[in-house]
Structure formats: C-alpha cells, structure tokens
Amino acid sequence: MNRIPTSESANKCSTCVLGQFCLPVGLNQEEIGKIDSLVTERVRLKKGDALYRQGDTLTAVYGIKFGTLKTEYTLPDGREQITGFHLPGEMLGLDGIGNNQYQSNAIALEDSEACIVKFNEFEILARQIPSLQHQFHRILSKELTQDQRHLLSLGSLRAEERLASFLLNFSDRLAARGYSPSEYHLRMSREEIGSYLGIQLETVSRLFSRFTESGLIQIKQRHIKLIDMDGLLELAGKSSAIHCATHT
C-alpha cells in the first residue's frame, strides 16, 4: 500500500469525473475550495492489498478513484463472508463510524486507488457546509438500502435469481460510470461471488453454465457478456422498464 500526496493543481474533488457520486450539487466557489482541500492524499493498492482491516481504528473514509475492492467480515471461526464489491465513486469505511472501528476488511481485487478523507476533518467541514452533510447522509442511506435488499435476496430468492440480480446490478453500476452495461470483466472469483450470494462454488459454476446454455450470457473465464437482458430481468423478477430507466 502506497500513499500519494495530491498536487494542488490536479486530482481535485471538484474536477474529478466521479464527483457526481461523492459531491453535492450547487456548491459555491468558497465551498468547492474547502472540499478540494479535504483530500490531500490518495492510497495506491496492489491486487490483494488491504485498505483497512476489521477492528482497526477508524481514521478515514475512502472514495474509490479507480479499481475494484471487496469487503469481507471475518467470522469467529476464521471463515470470511464477503459483504460487498465496490466500484469507482463508491465510499468505503462507513461501517466504522458507529463504534470507531472498521467492521470489515477492505481488499483490492485489482490494482486500485482510493482518496483518503480524514473523518475528523470531514465532520468539521460537513458542519460548515450543510449540503455536504446532506450528501453524506444520502450515501449512508443508499448503503443501508443496498444492504437491506441484499439480505432480503438471501432470504427470499432462489440461487438463479440471486445470480441474475447480481449480474444486472453490476450492469447498472457500470453503466452509471459510462461503461458498457452488457459486457464487462468480473474482477472477483466464482468462489467470492458464491460467498457474497450465499451459494456454494459448485452451484455458481453450474448456474453460469446453465445461463450460457440458455442463451442468457456468454462467458469466457471472467469476461461476461449479457446476451438476453430481458431474460435475465425476468429471471430476477425485475421490470425491463425500470432497468432501462437506469441507463437514461
């Protein structure tokens, strides 16, 4: 893990292409300047590096600049349960706010980079800029909603429904960042997908084969192409109209 100071002339929050995910709209010039001064360092991670570990004291929250990370919870018996996969523009470390300790491990699935937002400085600035505080609350609410939906899927959806929903969710999130919604590379292994979805590795592999044979997807190693989006939506129990609206 390598810390990199940000320069005064580049990599500012206000000019970052991912600002739409992190920053509130309608800031005046003075407020923009204060937010730009908030991030003075980034951290560069190699595949497999930990951004933070479960039980570490909360010092910062992080905004992913590029790359993909997973969060995982270590159970008392040593097993690890994956709780999320995180893309550029998303925040990490929010689970540490409650008791001042991170509740999971954050591990890079590929070479990645994250902006460091020192939490004590962020709290001071958020009190000065109400719209920043509101944006932070919005991000927290979105995280909570996603966690609730994931728990609901684990308790109520069949294995094939969970996998279809997972693929469509990645499609939506990548499309929001300007990438292809129908063709992408999965940075996580099938075992990691199974851990997140509560499905055995063998079941994940069998479902990928079934989806391929049914003409829903094409997959080669970790590169996947969604062929029949309507079929996936039907399998996941989602409306095609709602899904299309996320790409407009």
C-alpha positions in Angstrom: 0.0 0.0 0.0 1.5 3.3 -1.1 0.3 6.8 0.0 0.5 9.5 -2.7 0.2 13.2 -1.9 -2.3 15.0 -4.2 -0.9 18.0 -6.0 -2.5 21.5 -5.7 -3.2 21.7 -9.5 -4.5 18.2 -10.2 -6.8 15.5 -8.9 -9.1 17.9 -7.2 -12.5 16.7 -6.0 -14.3 19.5 -7.9 -12.7 18.3 -11.3 -12.9 14.6 -10.7 -15.1 12.7 -13.2 -16.5 10.7 -10.2 -17.6 13.9 -8.4 -21.3 13.1 -9.2 -21.1 10.2 -6.8 -19.3 11.9 -4.0 -20.2 15.6 -4.0 -23.4 17.6 -3.6 -24.6 19.9 -6.3 -24.9 23.7 -6.1 -21.7 24.4 -4.2 -20.4 28.0 -4.3 -16.7 28.7 -5.1 -15.7 29.0 -1.5 -17.3 25.7 -0.6 -15.7 24.0 -3.6 -12.3 25.3 -2.4 -12.9 23.9 1.1 -13.8 20.4 -0.2 -10.8 20.4 -2.6 -8.5 21.0 0.5 -10.1 18.0 2.3 -8.4 15.3 0.2 -4.6 15.7 0.5 -3.6 12.1 0.0 -4.5 9.0 -2.0 -3.6 5.4 -1.4 -2.5 3.1 -4.2 -3.2 -0.6 -3.7 -1.8 -3.7 -5.4 -4.2 -6.6 -6.0 -4.6 -8.4 -2.6 -3.6 -5.3 -0.5 -5.8 -4.3 2.4 -7.1 -0.8 2.6 -8.0 -1.4 6.2 -8.6 -4.4 8.4 -11.5 -5.4 10.6 -11.0 -4.0 14.1 -8.7 -1.2 13.0 -9.5 2.2 14.5 -11.5 4.5 12.2 -9.2 7.3 10.9 -10.7 7.9 7.5 -13.4 7.0 4.9 -12.3 6.4 1.4 -13.6 7.2 -2.1 -12.5 4.7 -4.8 -10.8 6.6 -7.6 -10.2 3.5 -9.8 -10.2 -0.3 -9.4 -12.4 -2.7 -7.6 -12.4 -3.7 -3.9 -14.3 -6.3 -1.8 -15.3 -6.0 1.8 -15.4 -9.1 3.9 -16.2 -10.0 7.5 -14.1 -12.5 9.4 -16.2 -14.9 11.5 -15.1 -16.1 14.9 -14.1 -19.5 13.5 -11.9 -17.8 10.9 -14.2 -18.1 7.9 -14.7 -15.0 5.8 -18.0 -13.7 4.5 -17.9 -11.3 1.6 -20.3 -8.4 2.2 -19.8 -6.3 -0.9 -18.0 -5.4 -4.1 -17.1 -1.8 -4.6 -16.5 0.3 -7.8 -15.1 3.7 -8.6 -17.0 6.6 -7.0 -18.2 4.5 -4.1 -17.3 5.1 -0.4 -15.6 2.6 1.9 -15.1 2.7 5.7 -18.6 3.8 6.6 -19.2 0.8 8.7 -16.6 2.1 11.2 -18.5 5.2 12.1 -20.7 3.6 14.8 -18.1 2.4 17.2 -15.0 4.0 15.7 -13.7 0.7 14.4 -13.9 -0.8 10.9 -16.3 -3.8 10.8 -14.8 -5.5 7.8 -11.6 -6.0 5.7 -11.4 -4.0 2.5 -9.2 -5.8 0.0 -8.2 -4.8 -3.5 -9.4 -7.2 -6.3 -7.1 -5.5 -8.8 -4.6 -2.6 -8.7 -6.7 0.2 -7.3 -6.5 3.7 -5.9 -8.6 5.5 -3.2 -8.9 9.1 -2.0 -8.3 9.4 1.8 -10.9 11.5 3.6 -9.8 12.1 7.2 -13.0 11.6 9.1 -12.5 14.1 11.9 -11.7 16.8 9.3 -14.7 15.8 7.2 -17.1 16.1 10.2 -15.9 19.7 10.9 -16.3 20.6 7.2 -19.7 18.9 7.0 -21.0 21.2 9.8 -19.9 24.2 7.8 -21.4 23.0 4.5 -24.9 21.6 5.1 -25.2 20.3 1.6 -22.1 18.2 2.1 -23.6 16.7 5.3 -26.8 16.0 3.4 -24.9 14.2 0.7 -23.1 12.1 3.3 -26.4 11.2 4.8 -27.7 10.3 1.3 -24.7 8.0 0.8 -25.2 6.3 4.2 -28.9 5.8 3.4 -28.1 4.3 0.0 -25.6 1.9 1.6 -28.2 0.8 4.2 -30.8 0.3 1.5 -28.5 -1.8 -0.6 -27.6 -4.0 2.5 -31.3 -4.5 3.3 -32.0 -5.5 -0.3 -29.1 -7.9 -0.3 -30.3 -9.5 3.0 -33.8 -9.8 1.6 -32.4 -11.5 -1.5 -30.5 -14.1 0.6 -33.7 -14.9 2.5 -36.2 -15.0 -0.3 -34.6 -15.6 -3.8 -33.6 -18.8 -5.4 -29.9 -19.2 -6.3 -30.5 -18.5 -10.0 -32.5 -15.4 -9.1 -29.6 -14.1 -6.9 -27.0 -14.6 -9.6 -29.2 -12.9 -12.3 -29.8 -10.0 -9.9 -26.1 -9.8 -9.2 -25.2 -9.6 -12.9 -27.9 -6.9 -13.5 -26.8 -4.9 -10.5 -23.2 -4.8 -11.9 -24.6 -3.8 -15.3 -26.5 -0.8 -13.7 -23.5 0.3 -11.7 -21.0 0.1 -14.6 -23.5 1.9 -16.9 -23.8 4.8 -14.4 -20.0 5.2 -14.7 -20.1 5.3 -18.5 -19.0 1.7 -19.2 -20.9 -0.9 -21.2 -23.9 -2.3 -19.4 -23.8 -5.5 -21.4 -20.2 -6.6 -21.4 -17.7 -6.4 -18.6 -14.9 -8.2 -16.7 -15.7 -9.7 -13.3 -12.8 -9.0 -11.0 -13.9 -11.4 -8.4 -13.7 -15.2 -8.5 -16.7 -17.5 -8.6 -15.9 -18.6 -5.1 -16.1 -14.9 -4.0 -19.4 -14.4 -5.9 -20.7 -17.5 -4.1 -19.7 -16.1 -0.7 -21.5 -12.9 -1.4 -24.6 -14.5 -2.7 -24.7 -17.3 -0.1 -24.3 -20.0 -2.8 -21.8 -22.9 -3.0 -19.0 -22.6 -5.6 -20.3 -25.6 -7.5 -23.7 -24.0 -7.7 -22.3 -20.8 -9.1 -20.4 -22.7 -11.8 -23.4 -24.8 -12.6 -25.6 -21.7 -12.9 -23.1 -19.9 -15.2 -23.2 -23.0 -17.4 -27.0 -23.0 -17.4 -27.2 -19.3 -18.2 -24.8 -19.9 -21.1 -26.7 -22.8 -22.5 -30.0 -20.9 -22.2 -28.5 -18.0 -24.3 -28.7 -15.5 -21.4 -25.0 -14.8 -21.3 -21.6 -15.6 -22.9 -18.7 -16.1 -20.5 -15.1 -16.8 -21.0 -13.1 -17.1 -17.8 -14.2 -13.8 -16.0 -15.2 -11.8 -19.1 -19.0 -11.8 -19.4 -21.5 -10.6 -22.0 -25.2 -10.3 -21.2 -27.0 -11.5 -24.3 -30.6 -11.7 -23.2 -31.2 -8.8 -20.9 -35.0 -9.3 -20.8 -34.5 -13.0 -19.9 -32.2 -12.0 -17.0 -34.7 -9.4 -15.9 -37.5 -12.0 -16.0 -35.4 -14.5 -14.1 -34.5 -11.9 -11.5 -38.2 -10.8 -11.2 -37.5 -7.2 -12.3 -39.2 -4.9 -14.8 -37.4 -4.2 -18.0 -38.9 -0.6 -18.0 -37.3 0.1 -14.6 -34.0 -1.4 -15.7 -33.9 0.7 -18.9 -34.7 3.8 -16.9 -31.4 3.4 -15.0 -29.5 3.8 -18.3 -31.2 7.0 -19.4 
